[in-house]
């Protein structure tokens, strides 16, 4: 949930290092299995601890998607306005002191999150009854924070801080998916269930701008921004 905090950085200061470049490995990094509405699995059967006798998934040759949809994701337009600084025309102190030159970023739209798929598998059930299946992540990959335009290191730091504070506290600069993460359930009769394992990306849209010494705002540049925040399985038809 956005709380309206403005990220600022003095241009004269040094650039801080990214905090938690890569999150600590472990199950806390992994989201519960996500099931698409069209997934041919028996309701209530999906689990992260599949049965030992389950049918094992086969590696898929399908292309890996960089922005696969995540079930249930929505978009939210943010009512964001430029901050009013002391000395800026229209503020309570139109004749205030000279402003420091600073850059800031602002989120104007929290767009749908997506998954960068790192491994694909499937199980085909040709029988007339449901059977247990088990998927295990066998390939790993890395997703890093990025923007749709080229920006400086200072702006990247601002965006990472903005996303962490205003949108999602779990975002990281870089994320490498784990091997051996399992999910399973029961696939319906005469059906094929597909499993994608990947890294979820927090996506947002907004701008970076500069406040000059005369307290005027300029150089506004809009961009899409994304950062990894979780990994896990997505089940679909």
C-alpha positions in Angstrom: 0.0 0.0 0.0 1.4 3.4 -1.0 2.1 5.8 1.8 3.1 8.8 -0.2 6.8 9.1 1.0 8.9 11.1 -1.4 12.4 9.7 -2.2 15.1 12.5 -2.3 18.8 12.5 -2.8 21.2 15.4 -2.6 23.3 15.5 -5.8 26.3 16.4 -3.8 26.2 13.2 -1.7 27.9 9.9 -2.6 25.8 7.1 -4.0 24.9 4.6 -1.2 25.3 0.9 -1.9 22.2 -1.2 -2.7 20.9 -2.8 0.5 20.3 -6.6 0.3 21.5 -7.0 -3.3 20.5 -10.7 -3.2 18.0 -11.9 -0.6 19.0 -14.7 1.8 18.2 -18.2 0.4 15.4 -20.2 2.1 11.7 -21.0 2.0 10.8 -17.4 3.1 11.8 -16.4 -0.4 9.2 -18.7 -2.0 5.6 -17.8 -2.5 2.8 -20.4 -2.1 1.9 -22.2 -5.4 -0.3 -19.9 -7.6 -3.1 -21.5 -9.6 -4.6 -19.9 -12.7 -8.4 -20.0 -13.1 -8.0 -22.4 -16.1 -5.6 -24.8 -14.4 -7.0 -28.4 -14.7 -6.2 -29.3 -11.1 -8.6 -30.7 -8.5 -9.7 -27.8 -6.2 -7.9 -27.9 -2.8 -5.3 -30.4 -4.0 -2.4 -28.1 -4.7 0.4 -28.3 -2.1 4.1 -27.6 -1.7 4.6 -31.1 -0.2 3.4 -33.5 -3.0 3.0 -37.2 -2.4 6.0 -39.5 -2.9 4.1 -41.6 -5.5 3.1 -38.7 -7.7 3.8 -38.5 -11.4 6.9 -36.4 -12.0 6.7 -33.5 -14.4 8.5 -33.6 -17.8 10.7 -30.7 -19.0 9.0 -28.4 -21.4 10.6 -27.1 -24.6 8.3 -24.0 -24.7 10.0 -20.6 -24.6 10.6 -19.0 -21.3 8.5 -15.8 -20.8 10.0 -12.7 -19.3 6.7 -11.2 -18.2 4.2 -14.1 -17.7 1.0 -13.0 -16.0 0.4 -13.8 -12.3 -3.1 -14.9 -11.2 -5.1 -12.3 -9.5 -2.8 -9.3 -10.2 -4.4 -5.9 -10.6 -3.3 -2.3 -11.5 -3.7 0.8 -9.3 -3.5 4.4 -10.5 -1.8 6.5 -7.9 -3.0 10.0 -7.3 0.5 11.5 -7.2 1.3 15.2 -7.5 4.7 16.9 -7.4 5.8 17.7 -3.9 5.7 21.4 -2.8 9.0 22.6 -1.5 9.7 25.7 0.6 10.2 28.6 -1.8 8.3 27.1 -4.7 5.6 29.4 -6.1 2.2 28.4 -4.7 3.6 27.2 -1.4 3.1 28.7 2.0 6.5 30.3 1.7 6.8 31.8 -1.8 9.7 33.9 -0.7 11.4 31.2 1.2 15.1 30.2 1.1 16.9 29.0 -1.9 16.4 25.2 -2.5 19.1 22.6 -2.6 19.3 20.9 -6.0 17.9 17.4 -5.6 16.4 14.5 -7.7 13.3 12.6 -6.7 11.2 9.8 -8.0 7.5 9.3 -7.9 5.2 6.3 -8.6 2.1 7.3 -10.6 0.8 3.7 -11.4 1.3 0.4 -9.6 1.1 -1.9 -12.7 0.4 -5.6 -12.7 3.2 -7.7 -11.4 4.6 -10.4 -13.7 6.8 -13.5 -13.5 10.2 -14.0 -15.2 9.9 -17.8 -15.9 13.2 -19.7 -15.3 11.9 -23.3 -15.7 8.9 -24.9 -17.4 7.4 -28.4 -16.9 4.1 -30.3 -17.4 2.2 -33.5 -16.7 -0.3 -35.0 -19.2 -3.1 -37.2 -17.8 -4.7 -39.5 -20.4 -6.6 -41.5 -17.8 -10.3 -41.3 -17.0 -9.6 -40.2 -13.3 -7.4 -37.7 -11.6 -3.8 -38.5 -10.7 -1.3 -37.0 -8.3 1.5 -35.0 -9.9 4.8 -33.4 -8.7 6.9 -30.6 -10.1 10.4 -29.8 -9.0 12.4 -26.7 -10.1 15.4 -28.0 -12.0 16.8 -24.9 -13.6 17.7 -21.6 -12.0 18.0 -18.0 -13.3 18.6 -14.4 -12.2 16.4 -11.4 -12.5 17.7 -7.9 -11.8 16.1 -4.5 -11.2 15.6 -2.4 -14.3 14.0 0.6 -16.0 12.7 1.2 -19.5 15.1 4.0 -20.0 18.8 4.5 -19.2 19.3 6.2 -15.8 22.2 6.9 -13.5 23.2 4.9 -10.5 21.8 7.6 -8.2 18.4 7.3 -9.8 18.5 3.5 -9.5 19.1 3.9 -5.8 16.2 6.3 -5.5 13.9 3.9 -7.3 14.9 0.9 -5.2 14.2 2.8 -2.1 10.9 4.2 -3.4 9.6 0.7 -4.3 10.7 -0.7 -1.0 9.0 2.0 1.1 5.9 2.8 -1.0 5.1 -0.4 -2.8 6.8 -3.6 -1.7 9.3 -4.0 1.1 10.7 -7.3 -0.4 12.1 -5.9 -3.6 15.8 -6.5 -4.2 18.4 -5.3 -6.7 19.0 -8.9 -7.9 17.3 -12.3 -7.3 18.5 -15.8 -8.2 15.9 -18.6 -8.1 16.4 -21.8 -6.1 16.6 -25.4 -7.2 14.6 -28.3 -5.8 11.4 -26.3 -4.9 8.4 -28.7 -5.2 4.7 -28.3 -5.8 2.0 -30.7 -6.7 -1.6 -31.7 -6.6 -4.1 -33.7 -8.6 -4.4 -33.2 -12.3 -8.0 -33.8 -13.7 -8.8 -36.6 -16.1 -7.8 -36.2 -19.8 -6.0 -32.9 -19.0 -2.5 -31.4 -19.0 -1.3 -29.1 -16.3 1.7 -26.8 -16.9 4.1 -25.6 -14.3 6.2 -22.5 -14.5 8.8 -21.7 -11.9 10.2 -18.2 -11.8 10.8 -14.9 -10.1 8.1 -12.4 -9.6 8.7 -8.8 -10.6 7.2 -5.7 -8.9 6.2 -3.4 -11.8 5.5 0.3 -11.5 5.3 3.4 -13.7 6.4 6.9 -12.7 9.0 9.6 -13.2 12.2 11.1 -12.0 12.5 14.9 -11.7 14.9 17.5 -10.6 14.4 20.3 -8.1 16.7 23.2 -9.0 18.1 26.0 -6.7 15.2 28.3 -7.6 12.8 25.6 -6.3 11.4 24.9 -9.7 10.8 21.3 -10.9 12.1 20.3 -14.3 13.6 17.4 -16.4 10.7 15.1 -15.6 11.3 11.7 -17.3 8.6 8.9 -17.2 9.6 5.3 -17.2 8.5 1.7 -16.3 10.4 0.3 -13.3 10.7 -3.3 -12.1 12.4 -5.2 -9.3 12.3 -8.9 -8.2 10.6 -9.7 -4.9 9.6 -13.3 -4.7 9.8 -16.7 -6.5 7.5 -19.6 -6.9 5.3 -21.9 -9.0 2.5 -20.9 -11.3 0.1 -23.7 -12.5 -2.0 -23.3 -15.6 -3.6 -25.2 -18.5 
